[in-house]
Amino acid sequence: MKTQNYQLKPQDIVLLLKLVVDNNPTWNQKPISAALCMSQSEISQAVSRCKFAGLLSPDGKTVMKNNLFDLLQYGIRFIFAQHPGPVVRGIPTSHSADPLRSEIQSDELFVWPYANGTARGHSIAPLYPSVPAAAMKDSALHEILALVDALRVGRSREKDLALIHLKERFDYGKQNH
């Protein structure tokens, strides 16, 4: 008998962030899979894992925002750890992308490696390989993923600013969905 593996995967976080950005409780898997450049089966499996973890409501439609925020604030840097790598061409992330780019002055740029990128900086592996392509199609998704990367690789000030911006996007504390 095969048992279901309910351990979270990085693509689960990407899905949840997309759902937060879209804020549409009647979402369907097919358009989300296209937007995230993932297969429908990957989305379906991610939904199962997120429901099991208490990050999606039992109907699989509503993000449990307070739970996700807590995971991002306290766990993302440990669960999906990342350190800056060599300088490559890519798409800006962390403090090198909006919204933190205007608040943090740094000569050190961070990018997701991507052949179609226009910036050069230290490579940060995205949460999932399709993240750069999905971010190119959706600026709001790009921003929230960059904020999460600031939590993964940033210094204290960058992390603090990222949390402030994430709280705004999550309407943190106002509700649990």
Stockholm file with secondary structure:
# STOCKHOLM 1.0

chainA/1-177         MKTQNYQLKPQDIVLLLKLVVDNNPTWNQKPISAALCMSQSEISQAVSRCKFAGLLSPDGKTVMKNNLFDLLQYGIRFIFAQHPGPVVRGIPTSHSADPLRSEIQSDELFVWPYANGTARGHSIAPLYPSVPAAAMKDSALHEILALVDALRVGRSREKDLALIHLKERFDYGKQNH
#=GR chainA/1-177 SS CCCCCCCCCHHHHHHHHHHHHHCCTTCCHHHHHHHHTCCHHHHHHHHHHHHHHTSBCTTSCSBCHHHHHHHHHHTHHHHTCCCCCSEEEEEECGGGSTTGGGTCCCSCCEEEECTTCCEEEEECCCSSTTHHHHHHHCHHHHHHHHHHHHHHHCCHHHHHHHHHHHHHHHTBTTBCC
#=GC SS_cons         CCCCCCCCCHHHHHHHHHHHHHCCTTCCHHHHHHHHTCCHHHHHHHHHHHHHHTSBCTTSCSBCHHHHHHHHHHTHHHHTCCCCCSEEEEEECGGGSTTGGGTCCCSCCEEEECTTCCEEEEECCCSSTTHHHHHHHCHHHHHHHHHHHHHHHCCHHHHHHHHHHHHHHHTBTTBCC
//
